[in-house]
Amino acid sequence: MAHPVARIATRIAYGATQLPRVAWYMGHGMVMRRLSKAVRQRAGGSAGRPTRANVPVPGRNRLYADMAALFRQDLANVEAGIYPLPADHDGSWPALLQRSRLFFEDLPDVHRRRENRDHRQVLTEETRGKRPGYYLQNFHFQSGGWLTEESARRYDIQVEVLFNGTANATRRQALLPLHEVFAGRDQRRLRLLDIGCGTGRFLDFLKQAWPRLPALGIDMSEAYVAEAKRHLRRRCWIDLLVANGEAIPLDNESQDAVTSIFMFHELPPKVRRTVFREFARVLKPGGRLVVLDSLQIGDEPDYDGMLELFPQNYHEPYYIGYLREDFRAIAAGSGLTHVRDVNAFVSKVMVFDKPPRQAPRQQSAHGKSPLMLRSASAA
């Protein structure tokens, strides 16, 4: 058990890093909403885009309470030794201001796409056929979709603004189920694959916890893989590759763990099943799959209305289907066993295991099992 002074020091250090982040990104969200409201009013429209949910949405106090619960869990994981005091690596003040500028500069274009429901700007003669059709869209109405360097540089601030500064703390909740299967093992002999690694934020936290764990991150975006390489340049024992999760370029039963962070809600139903089968193929018997993604309908009933509203404000064409997707059934159909789901603010961690290979039954010299021999002798 940690010394009381050490515990107090840890809590002070944690608060000193996380509270300013929350204030920074929540401030961006407030300015963004005010700018959007002003633009609509000048255009002669209503102050807000008409949206509708079939059930009530959580109030501000409930959201803040659940954000606080997430940070308490994050701190508890640190105090329990699951992972060290996190370094978010948001960059220097000049870097933060540069990303802030990129974020606000893109808002007028995002607003125009949202008003016009224009989400296919990235599907051009140049891009057609180079990536699956479902991928070539302006998700969230953002400029460049997932294809450009500018999009990759804006992505992290866009996600943190969307999550009110909780995105990194949410990502770290996927480390606990990995700790359960990695504890006591030589990390150098393990292998982990992160699918849809994006800009590498989750891999950064993974390497903070297990610096010598060999890890591979794959993503379909060359621009995002390049940004991940830049962000992870201080890390070793890590590789990054442009590849598709529908056809993972790895051998069967080669990975001790597979992770996927904030990806499945952007996949069509058929592709979700294909990717799960690939997960099962590359996992070793006894391996673990950890999927972190949005809450689904019924996970936290008070949030159901907010989940319904999300795709009305952001271009998320497969999100409605995701909300009612049966991941236990998908896993079972792929040969994986569901372990548990754990909510983490507006997200949840889904944990699955690949059953260990069964040892062959011991045979006697006559080719019969001991049980068969005992039965024969009793007769």
N, C-alpha and C positions, 0 to 999 in steps of 0.2 A: 504494500500500500504506500502511495506517495506521501512524502512528508507534507504536513499542512502548508508550510511556507512554499514548497515547490508547487503544490496544487494552486495556491493563490496566484503565484507568478504565472503559471500556465493560463489560468483564467483571465488574468489581466492582459497577457500577450494576445490571447485569442480575441478578446473583445476589442483590443486596440487595432487589430487588423480587419475584423469582420464588420464592426459597426460603421466605420467610414465607407466601406465598400457598399453596404446597403444604402447609406445616405446618398452616395454618388449616383448609383444606378436608379434609385427611386426618384431622385431629382431629375434625371434625364427623362424618366417616364412622365413625370408631372409636366415638364416643359413640352414634351411631345404631344400630350393630350390637349394642352392649351393651344398650341400652334394649330393642331388639327381642327379644334373647335373654331378658332378664329378664321381659318381658311374657309370652312363651310358657311360661316355666317356672312363673310364677305361675298361668297358666291350666291347668297340668297337662299341657302338651304337651311335645314335644321341644325341645331348645335351639335348633334351627334347622329351618326348613321343609324337608321332604324334597325334594331336587332331584337330578336324574340327568343325566349327560352320557354319550354313547356313547364318548367318547375322553377322555384325561387333560386337565386344565386346567393352565395355567402356574403355577409356584410364585411366591411373593412376591419372591424374588430376581430372577427373570426379569422380572416386572412392573416392579420398580424400575430394572433395567438399561435396559429399553426406555423408561421415562419419562425417564431421564437422556439417552438417545440423542435423544429428541424435543427436549429443551431444548438439547442441543448443536447440533442442526440449526437451531433457532430463533435461537440466538446467532450461528451461522455466517451465516444470512441477514442478520442485522443488520450483521455485520462486512463482508459483501459489498455492502452498500448496497441490498439488495432492499427493505428497509423500515427505518424509524428504530427506535431503542431504544423498545420498546413501552410505552405507558401503558395499563394495564388498566382504569383508572377504576372501581375497586371502591368508591370513595366514602370518606367520613370514617369514623373509628371509630364514631361514633354510628350512621351508616348501616349499617355492617357488623354492628353488634350488633342493629340493628332487623331486618335480613334474617335473621340467625341466629335471633332469636326467632320470626319467621314460619316458618322451616324446622322448628324443633323443635315448635312448636305444632301443625303439620299432621301430624306423625308418627303420633299415635294414630289419626287418621282414615284415613291411608294404610294403616296396619297392619290396621285392620278391613276395608277394601276388599280388601286382598290376601288375608286369611284367608277372606273370603266370596266371593272372585272377583267382586266387584261393580264393574263398570266402565261402567255406563250411566246414572249419576246425572245427567249433564249432558243426556241426551236427555229432554226434557220437552215438554209441549204448547207452551210458549213458544218453545223452540229448534227444534222439529221443522220441517223444511222451510227453515229460514233458512240452513243450511249442509248440505253433503253428509253423508249418514248415516255414512260412514266417519270423519268428522271429529268427530262428536258422541260422544266417548268420554272416559273418564277415563284417558288415556294415563299410564303409570307409576303408576296408581291415585291420581294426585294430585287434590286438591280443585279443583273448577272446570274440569277439563280444560284447554282452551286459551281459555276464554271469559271469565274473570273478572279484575278488577284485582288481586285477591290472588294469583291464579295467576301473573300476569305479574311481580309483585314478587318472588315466590319462585323463579321459573324459573332465574335465573342461578346462585344458590347451589345449587339442586338439581343442576344439570348439573355444576358444578365439584366437588361432593361425589362425584357418580357417577364423574367422571374423575380423582379424586384431585388436583384443582388443575391439570390439564393442558388443560382445554377451550379456553382462550384461545390457548395455544401451538399447539394443534391447528388451530384456526381460521386462524391466521396462515399455515399451510402452503399455504393456497389462494392466497396473494398471489404466490408465486413464479411459477406459470404465467401469471398476469396480467402480471407484470413482463416476461416474455419477449415479450409482444405489445404492451405499452405503451411499452417503452423507446424513447427517441428521438422519441416522438410528442408533439404538443401535447395535454396532458391535457384542456384546455378544449374540444377538439373531439371528444372521445370520449364514449361513452355506455355506462353499465353498469346492468344490471338484476339485483337480488338477489331471488330467489323464496323465500318462506317466511322473511322477514327476522327474524321473532320480535322480540326486544327490541333488536335493532340492534347486537349486539356485533361481528359481522363487519364491518358497515358502518363502525363506528368505526375499526377497524384499516385498512380500505380508505382512509378519509379521512386517516388519519395518514400513509399512504404517498403518496396523490395528493389533496391538499386541494382542488384546483380541478377535479377530475373530476366531471362531472355524473352523479349516481347516483340510481336509483329503487329503493326497497325496497317489496315488496308482501307482504301476509300476510292470511289470512282472519280473523284475530282483531282485532276493534276494540280490545280491551284491550291486546294485545301491541303493536299499532301505536302506541297512546297511550304505552305505556312506552318504545318506541323513540324517539318524538319527544322525550320527556323526557331520555332518555339522550344523544341526539344534538343537543340544543339548542345546543351550542357549535359545531356544524358548519354550513357553508354548502354550496351547490351540491348539495343533497340533498333529495329528496322522498320521502314515505311515503304509502302508499295501501292501503286495504282492498280486496283483490281476490283472485280465485282463479286459481292457476297453470294451471288447465285452460282458461281463456279469458283470456289476458293482454290487458289493454286498451291495447295498443300497436300501431303500424303494422308491417307487414311490413318486414324488413330494416332495422330502426331502431337496433339495439344492436350495439356493438362487442364486448361481452362479457356473458355471463350467468353468474351464480353461484347455487348452491344448497347450503346448509350444514345438515347433519343433518336432512334432510327426507324423502328417498326411502324410508327404511326404515319410514316411517309411512304410506305410500301403498299402496293395493291395486295388483295387477299391471296392470290395465287403465288405471288412472289414471296410473301411471308412464309408460306409452306415450303417453298423451294429452299429458302435460306435456312430454315430450321433443319431441313434434311441435311444440308451441307454442314451445319453445326454438329449434328449427330455424327456425321461421317468423319470429321477431322478430330473429334474428341476421343481421347483414350477411354477405355472402360474405366469407370470410376471417376471420370472427369466432370467438371462443373461448368454449367452455362449460367451467366448472370445477364439479365436483360433489364435495363433501366429505361423507363418511358413514362408517358402520361398515365394518370389515373384513368380508369374506365368507369362506365356507368355502374353504379352500385357499390364501388369501392369506398366512397365517402359520399353518401347520399346528398349531403348539403352542398356538394360541389357539382352535382349533376347538371344544374342549369348553366353554370359557368363553362363546363365542358361542351355543352351544346352550342354555346355562343362562340366559342373559339374559332371554328372554321367559317363562321359568318364574317369575322373581322380579318382573318388571315387566310391566304390561299392554302388550304390543306385538303386536297381532294379525296384522300383516303382516310381521313380522321374519323368521320362518322362511322365507317365500317370498323375501324380500329376500336372504337369505344365499346363495341359489343363482341369483339373477337374472342374466341375461346382458345386461349393459349395453352391451357392444359390439354385440350384435345389435339391441338397441333403438335405439342410435345410428345404426347403418347403415340401419335401416328408416325413420329420420327424415331421412336425408340428411346425417348427421354422420360424421366420421371419428375413430376412437379414436386418441389420441396416446400416452398412457401412463397407468399407475397407479403411485402412490407411497404406500407404507404410512407411517402416522404414528401410532405407538403402537397404540391399539385402533381407529384410523380409517384411512381412505385417501383420497387425492386422485385423482379420475378426471378426465382432461383429454381434451376433444374439440374438434375444429375443424370449422367449416363450410367446405367447399372454396371457393376463390375462383372468381368467375365467369370462364369461359373467354372470352378475346378472340375475336371473330369472325374467321374465316379471311379473309385478304386476297384480293380478287377482281380479276381483270383487267378491262379494258374490255369484253371479250367475255363476261364472266360466268363465266369459268373460272379456277380457282386456278392459281398459277404451277406447281405440281406437275403438274397436268393438262396445261398447255401444254408443259412439258418432255417429258412422256410422249408427247404427240402428235407433237412435233417429232422425237423419237428414232425413232418408227415410220416 
